[in-house]
Amino acid sequence: MSVRIGLLTLARDLKRRKARERQGLFVAEGLRTVEALLASPLRVRGLLVSDTLERTPRGSELLATIAARGLDLVRVSEADFASAADTEQPQGVLAVAEQPERRLDALALADGARLLVLDGIQDPGNVGTLLRSAAALGAAASVVLPGTVCRRNDKVVRAAVGHQFRHPPIAANIDELRAFLAAQDCALWGASADGAPAGTAPTPRRLAIAVGNEGNGLSAELRDACHEMVSIPMAADAESLNVAVAAGILLHVLRPAN
């Protein structure tokens, strides 16, 4: 009983950013996300399941995988599960896992490397989609600057659909980012409506692409650190693009030449 209460209490506690940061843990919820977590190298502390999970063949298969792996599993009532879940219609499975801390100064960039820099992104869905896009488009890493929503937020984890388990975001401040880029001979370009059209000039061998807050764009401090500002040409009556969509386009257009 104490183990059941312990994991359930921990999962509830991890809804708070301070708890996630203090313990270095996060919650992965839902079938697809937990499947991706179990396929990753991250360490799983334990899983909560309710009867809902066994109502589909896919859920039963996941239970069998959990049992075969010998992972700690705690069964709870649907009411208790809902108290720890973050979704309106829980699928009956969530996992508590460790997120190893990656340091920016431990990253070495190869020629042709691309980085994505997140500056003050507030919407968890956008952050998750940005991480998913960066991973899918081959970015070496994603750097999360202060002011961006917690990278261990439940909604971030779900929106990234497991990509952040193999493409973990790196937290850093602007001074650390500047020092790293200088040491790695990596240029920093910022996304802005007043920038030159992307793809019209040669791209550096190593390039970090920064995207900013949904309403205000890049912070003044980060704009000052950028070597160039780039934009995405759009139809005359189009006002703007979602930040995650824009980042995906820029990562594709500014990919290294073959």
N, C-alpha and C positions, 0 to 999 in steps of 0.2 A: 504493500500500500504506500509506503514511504517513497518508493521509486516512482510510482505513478504520480503521486502528488508533486514530487520534485521536478519531473520533466514537464508536467502540465504547468506548474508555477513558473518554471524557467521560460517556457514558450510564451506565456502571458507577459512576463517581464520584458521579454525581448521586443515587444511592441514599442518600447521606449528607446529613443536614440541613445540616451546616456547608458542604458544597460547594454546595448549592442556594442558600443564603443569600449565600455569598461571591460567587458568579457571577451571581446573579439569573436563573438558568435552572431549568427543570423538564422532566420527561419526561412526554409524553402517549403512552399505550400502548393499542393496540387499534383496530379499525376505526372504531367509532362515535366514539371520542374524537378520533382523528386527523382524521376527516372534519369534526368540529366545529371543531377547531383551524384547519384549512385554510380554513374559511368565516369565520374571525374575523379581526380586524385585527392579531393578534399576529404577530411576526416569528419565522419558523421557521429555526433554524440548520442543521438537516439531519435526515435520516431514515435509520433502519436498517431493512432489510427482509430477510426470509429467504424461502426457496422456499414456505413455508407460505402466504404472502399470495396467491399466484397460483392457489391451489387452489379458489377460489370466484370466481364472476362479480363479486361486489362488491369483492373484493380486486383483481382485474384492473382494474376500473374505477378504483379508487383509485390504482393504479400509473400508469394513463394520465393521471390528473389531476396527479399529482406530476410526471410527465415534461413535461406541457404547461405547468406553472408554472415549469419550469426550476429546481426546488429541488435542493439537494445530496442525493444519494441514495447510500447505501452498502449493497451487498449482502454479507451475511455468512452463514456456515453456521448451521444451526439450533442447534447447540451454542453457538456464540458469541452468537447472539441470546438464547438462554435465560440466558446469564450476565449479560445486561444487563436482561432483562425482570423484571417483578415478579409476573407471573401464573403459575399452575400450568400452564395450557394457552395459551401465547402464540399470538396470531393472526398473528404474522409482521410486524408493523409497529409502530414507535415513533418518535416525533419528539422532538427537543430544541428547545425554544423559549424565547424571552425573555418574562419576566413584568414588564411595566412597573410601577414602584412608584407607587402613588397615595398622595397625602398627604391626611389628613383635613381639614386646614385649607384645602385647595383645593376642597373639595366645598361646593356651595351648595344648600340645601334649599328646594324649592318648598313652598307650602302644600299640606297633605295628604300630605307625604312621610312614609315609614316607613323606619326603619333596623332592622337586626337586629344585635345585639351578642352575640358568642360569648365566654363567660368560662370558660376552663379546660376546654374540651371536649377529651377525650382520644382518642376513637375516630375514626380517619380517615374511616370510612364515615359516621359521624354528621356530621362537618364537611362532607364533600362533599354529603350530602343536605340539610344546612342551607343551603348556598350555592345548591343547585338550587332549593329551596323559596323562598328569598328572591328569586331571580331570577324564578321563575314567578309569584310573588304580588306583583310590582311594587315590591319594596323598592328604595329609591334606592341603597343600598349595604349591605354587611355589614362590620362592624368586628370585627377579631380581636384580642382582648386577650392579654397574656402568659399562658402556661400552656396555651394551646390548641395542639393539634398543628399542625405546619408546614403552611401552606396550599398549599405546593408538593409535599407528600407524594404519591407515586404513587397511593396508594389514595384520597386526597382528590380528586385530579384525575379518576380513573375514576368515583368515586361521584357527582361533580357532573355527569357526562355532558356536558361542554362548556359548561355554563352559566357557569362561572367565567371563561371566555374573554371574555365580554361583561359579566359582573358580577364584576369582580375584587375580591377581599376587600382591605380596607385594614387594615394593622397599626397599632396604636396602644396606648399605655398609658392607665391610668385618668385620669391628670391631663390628658392630651391630649384624651381623650373628654369630660371635664367642661368644659374650656375651649371645645371645639367646640360642645357642646350649649347652653351658655350664650350663645355668640355667635350661634347660629342660633335661639334661643328655642325649643328642642326639649326636650320632657319625656322623662324616662327612666323606664320602667316595667320592673319585674323579674318574671320568672315564678317563682312559689313556691306550694307547696301551702297555705301559710297566708295567701295573698292573697285579696282580694275576687274574686268570680266575674267573669271577663272578659265584657265586653259589657253590664254592668249600669249603667255610668256613662258619661257623655259622654267622648269621647276628645279629646285636644288636637289642634290643627291639625297640629303636627309631633310625631312620636312615635318614640322609639327603644325597642325591645323587647329586653330582655336575657335570655338563657338561660344556665344554668350547668352545671357539671360533672355528668356522668352519676350519680355517687354522692353528691356533697356539695352540689350546687346552686350558687347564686351565692356568690362570695367575700364575706366580711364587708365588705371595702372597697367592693365594687360595690353591695352592699345598702344601705350608708350613702349612696351617691350616688343611689339610686333615689327618685323622688318618690312612686311607688305600687308596691304589689305586687299581682299579679293571678294568678288560678288558673283552671283549667279544671274545671268541674263534671263529676264522674265517678260511675259506679255505686258503691254503698256497698262492694262487695267488690273494687273495683279499687284497686291500690296506687299505680300510677304509669303514666306514658306515656313512651315513648322521647322523648328530647329533641328529635329532629328532627321527630317527629310533633307534639309539643306546640308547637313553634315555628310549624309550618305552620298549626295551628289558630288560634293567637294572631294571626298575621299576617292571617288571613282574618277572624276575629271583630273585630279592632281596626282593620280597614281604614277609611279616611276615609269619612265619610258623603257621599252623592251630593248 
